[in-house]
Amino acid sequence: MLQVTYIRENKKEVIERLAKKNMDAKDLVNLVVELDEKRRTTQVELDNLLADSNKLSKDIGALMKNGEKAKAEILKAKVTQSKGKVEELKELLNSTSLELQDALYKLPNLPANIVPEGKTPEENLNIFEEGDIPKLHEEALPHWELVKKYDIIDFDLGAKITGAGFPVYKGKGAKLQRALITYFLDKNTDAGYQEYQVPHLINEASGYGTGQLPDKEGQMYHSTEDNLYLIPTAEVPVTNLFRDVLVNESDLPILCTAYTPCFRREAGSYGAHVRGLNRLHQFDKVEIVRIEHPDNSYKALDGMVEHVKEILQELKLPYRILRLCGGDMGFASALTYDFEVFSTAQDRWLEISSVSNFETFQSNRLKLRFKDKEGKNQLAHTLNGSSLALPRVLAGILENYQTPEGIVIPEVLRKYTGFDIID
């Protein structure tokens, strides 16, 4: 959530920067400023009225002590009259504050200055590419055919149990999935991230805290009876560990990692590009989250990018890094880098990770602050990244490592799988 003070003092700049995210924010920004002015004016009026009431109460006490009961009764009538006005102002203040909060919730984060202009994914900036695209044998198959051939993932069985987009992993497929999760977690903990196991359901406050609500409400599975949401990513419960927390400056940075299943409705996703593992309703992901000092967050973001690069280098998968343009960025992000792996059998790039800096956008919602050296409370910066999302990494491994004899396991994973080929 953007800070209302910043919006009020930089209204024109906020409107211009949000235009980079394809948002005409003029009316909403003006509404925020108007509601903030109304809230502050109401607060001042209420404070003055309460101060007057307190003074009258003291005057009544003094008059009663001096035996001037008639004068005291006149002042009592004034106090009684002001009580009604106080309640009226309190109601107005509360309703205005809620309106202001609702308006603020609808404003996305401001994009950083280096975010490129653009409205579509085609306008994202390719900033790095590495790895040789393998030449496959003539009878090479896409992963949805490979998993049938080797009987390692069953999409039909998942559809029978639940529905489309909920695959069942079997035998060496399940073991490879588990190997990837363990490998990712080991890489993250070796890099200094503390591992967490977190709930897979969140309450409404947690959804608002990280910006999933109200922006992505339609994409989340919702248990209406309990008003709980299935998590779309481990970012949500992990970052909410620090909701309403005041940390010491010396505690920063805070590094966290977690493995969770992730649940997304993916409404409106159809066609060949979402076949197999390309787009699922339930999938596994290992996440990294950082709580940083504002002065260090962009250096930390660069470090997270290098960390994900190292994992892909060890997996020996061809990949590229994109700096997302304003129109393709997430609601809460100030700057996002997407990693994509090349699927040789599909002849297309598949997104496997997003690494983002949210600056103070989430921490303002979360009330996540640190006490600086002067003893003042400041909002921390939050960052997160996929390290990594499994379905498309797995698709890339299956397709790029296929041979006529079987699917070769990347060398770095063999100590986790216990086998070196799926045949």
TAUR-V515920 format. One record per residue. N is the residue number from 1. RES is the residue in one small letter. OMEGA is omega in whole degrees, 0 to 359 (none if undefined). Layout:
N;RES;OMEGA / N;RES;OMEGA
//
This chain:
1;m;178 / 2;l;180 / 3;q;187 / 4;v;178 / 5;t;180 / 6;y;179 / 7;i;182 / 8;r;185 / 9;e;184 / 10;n;188 / 11;k;182 / 12;k;181 / 13;e;180 / 14;v;180 / 15;i;181 / 16;e;182 / 17;r;178 / 18;l;175 / 19;a;177 / 20;k;176 / 21;k;179 / 22;n;180 / 23;m;171 / 24;d;190 / 25;a;187 / 26;k;183 / 27;d;182 / 28;l;178 / 29;v;177 / 30;n;178 / 31;l;178 / 32;v;181 / 33;v;180 / 34;e;180 / 35;l;178 / 36;d;178 / 37;e;178 / 38;k;180 / 39;r;182 / 40;r;178 / 41;t;179 / 42;t;180 / 43;q;179 / 44;v;180 / 45;e;179 / 46;l;180 / 47;d;180 / 48;n;180 / 49;l;178 / 50;l;178 / 51;a;178 / 52;d;180 / 53;s;178 / 54;n;179 / 55;k;179 / 56;l;180 / 57;s;178 / 58;k;179 / 59;d;179 / 60;i;180 / 61;g;181 / 62;a;179 / 63;l;180 / 64;m;180 / 65;k;180 / 66;n;178 / 67;g;180 / 68;e;187 / 69;k;182 / 70;a;178 / 71;k;179 / 72;a;181 / 73;e;178 / 74;i;180 / 75;l;177 / 76;k;179 / 77;a;178 / 78;k;179 / 79;v;179 / 80;t;180 / 81;q;182 / 82;s;179 / 83;k;178 / 84;g;179 / 85;k;178 / 86;v;180 / 87;e;179 / 88;e;180 / 89;l;178 / 90;k;178 / 91;e;179 / 92;l;180 / 93;l;181 / 94;n;181 / 95;s;178 / 96;t;179 / 97;s;179 / 98;l;177 / 99;e;180 / 100;l;180 / 101;q;178 / 102;d;179 / 103;a;179 / 104;l;179 / 105;y;183 / 106;k;180 / 107;l;176 / 108;p;178 / 109;n;177 / 110;l;177 / 111;p;176 / 112;a;184 / 113;n;184 / 114;i;176 / 115;v;181 / 116;p;174 / 117;e;177 / 118;g;183 / 119;k;186 / 120;t;178 / 121;p;180 / 122;e;181 / 123;e;173 / 124;n;186 / 125;l;177 / 126;n;186 / 127;i;182 / 128;f;178 / 129;e;184 / 130;e;176 / 131;g;179 / 132;d;175 / 133;i;184 / 134;p;173 / 135;k;184 / 136;l;178 / 137;h;189 / 138;e;183 / 139;e;179 / 140;a;185 / 141;l;169 / 142;p;189 / 143;h;181 / 144;w;173 / 145;e;179 / 146;l;183 / 147;v;174 / 148;k;183 / 149;k;183 / 150;y;175 / 151;d;182 / 152;i;174 / 153;i;183 / 154;d;179 / 155;f;180 / 156;d;180 / 157;l;176 / 158;g;178 / 159;a;178 / 160;k;183 / 161;i;187 / 162;t;184 / 163;g;179 / 164;a;178 / 165;g;179 / 166;f;186 / 167;p;173 / 168;v;178 / 169;y;188 / 170;k;170 / 171;g;181 / 172;k;176 / 173;g;178 / 174;a;181 / 175;k;177 / 176;l;177 / 177;q;179 / 178;r;179 / 179;a;179 / 180;l;179 / 181;i;182 / 182;t;179 / 183;y;180 / 184;f;180 / 185;l;179 / 186;d;178 / 187;k;183 / 188;n;180 / 189;t;176 / 190;d;179 / 191;a;176 / 192;g;178 / 193;y;177 / 194;q;183 / 195;e;177 / 196;y;165 / 197;q;190 / 198;v;177 / 199;p;179 / 200;h;174 / 201;l;180 / 202;i;175 / 203;n;184 / 204;e;181 / 205;a;179 / 206;s;178 / 207;g;176 / 208;y;184 / 209;g;182 / 210;t;174 / 211;g;175 / 212;q;175 / 213;l;1 / 214;p;190 / 215;d;187 / 216;k;183 / 217;e;182 / 218;g;181 / 219;q;184 / 220;m;174 / 221;y;189 / 222;h;172 / 223;s;190 / 224;t;184 / 225;e;181 / 226;d;184 / 227;n;177 / 228;l;182 / 229;y;170 / 230;l;188 / 231;i;175 / 232;p;181 / 233;t;178 / 234;a;177 / 235;e;188 / 236;v;180 / 237;p;182 / 238;v;180 / 239;t;180 / 240;n;171 / 241;l;186 / 242;f;176 / 243;r;180 / 244;d;181 / 245;v;173 / 246;l;181 / 247;v;174 / 248;n;179 / 249;e;181 / 250;s;178 / 251;d;184 / 252;l;359 / 253;p;174 / 254;i;185 / 255;l;183 / 256;c;171 / 257;t;180 / 258;a;169 / 259;y;172 / 260;t;160 / 261;p;180 / 262;c;186 / 263;f;180 / 264;r;183 / 265;r;179 / 266;e;180 / 267;a;177 / 268;g;180 / 269;s;181 / 270;y;172 / 271;g;185 / 272;a;184 / 273;h;179 / 274;v;181 / 275;r;173 / 276;g;182 / 277;l;185 / 278;n;181 / 279;r;184 / 280;l;173 / 281;h;174 / 282;q;179 / 283;f;181 / 284;d;180 / 285;k;171 / 286;v;188 / 287;e;169 / 288;i;181 / 289;v;178 / 290;r;170 / 291;i;191 / 292;e;168 / 293;h;181 / 294;p;181 / 295;d;188 / 296;n;193 / 297;s;181 / 298;y;171 / 299;k;177 / 300;a;178 / 301;l;177 / 302;d;179 / 303;g;178 / 304;m;177 / 305;v;179 / 306;e;180 / 307;h;179 / 308;v;177 / 309;k;182 / 310;e;178 / 311;i;182 / 312;l;175 / 313;q;179 / 314;e;176 / 315;l;178 / 316;k;176 / 317;l;174 / 318;p;184 / 319;y;174 / 320;r;180 / 321;i;179 / 322;l;167 / 323;r;188 / 324;l;174 / 325;c;185 / 326;g;184 / 327;g;182 / 328;d;183 / 329;m;176 / 330;g;183 / 331;f;189 / 332;a;189 / 333;s;171 / 334;a;178 / 335;l;182 / 336;t;169 / 337;y;175 / 338;d;171 / 339;f;177 / 340;e;176 / 341;v;181 / 342;f;176 / 343;s;186 / 344;t;182 / 345;a;178 / 346;q;181 / 347;d;179 / 348;r;178 / 349;w;180 / 350;l;178 / 351;e;181 / 352;i;181 / 353;s;167 / 354;s;179 / 355;v;191 / 356;s;169 / 357;n;180 / 358;f;184 / 359;e;183 / 360;t;187 / 361;f;179 / 362;q;184 / 363;s;176 / 364;n;175 / 365;r;185 / 366;l;190 / 367;k;178 / 368;l;186 / 369;r;172 / 370;f;179 / 371;k;183 / 372;d;185 / 373;k;178 / 374;e;179 / 375;g;180 / 376;k;178 / 377;n;178 / 378;q;175 / 379;l;176 / 380;a;171 / 381;h;177 / 382;t;178 / 383;l;173 / 384;n;178 / 385;g;174 / 386;s;184 / 387;s;6 / 388;l;170 / 389;a;192 / 390;l;191 / 391;p;185 / 392;r;171 / 393;v;179 / 394;l;177 / 395;a;179 / 396;g;178 / 397;i;183 / 398;l;185 / 399;e;185 / 400;n;182 / 401;y;181 / 402;q;176 / 403;t;176 / 404;p;182 / 405;e;182 / 406;g;180 / 407;i;181 / 408;v;179 / 409;i;176 / 410;p;187 / 411;e;184 / 412;v;182 / 413;l;190 / 414;r;178 / 415;k;178 / 416;y;182 / 417;t;186 / 418;g;175 / 419;f;184 / 420;d;178 / 421;i;170 / 422;i;182 / 423;d;none
//
